[in-house]
Amino acid sequence: MTIEAAQQQVDEWIKTIGVRYFNELTNLGILMEEVGELSRLIVRKYGEQSFKESDKGKELSDEMADVLWVLLCLANQTGVDLTTALKKNFEKKTIRDAQRHKGNHKL
């Protein structure tokens, strides 16, 4: 699935099953919640914290998909074409970081 197709599919789902988009500020709050859930799982899986009973059954892939879903919603609501935005972001990073990381002794 392309990013464009994902944006379209989310939009169709929202309009048919979800009834309507939550407003942009609500979706921003939901995005932060979803990022927090992803963070919690990564910290427990790869960090030093142990899993809690409430963490059982949580999948990293599902938490990432939740983050992506809300980001796609926000892009749709604000008129952002994420395909174009990502292409521009690659160009920016390529120009800006062409030598930056190669010269980083920490890497």
RASUL-V725440 format. One line per field, one symbol per residue. psi: psi as a letter, one per 20 degrees, with the letter a starting at -180 (. if undefined). Layout:
# RASUL-V725440
psi = ???
This chain:
# RASUL-V725440
psi = prgghggggggggghggigrqqrghghgggghghhggggggghhgibiqqqrhiipippghghghgggghghghgghjkpohggghghhggghgghjgighhjoih.
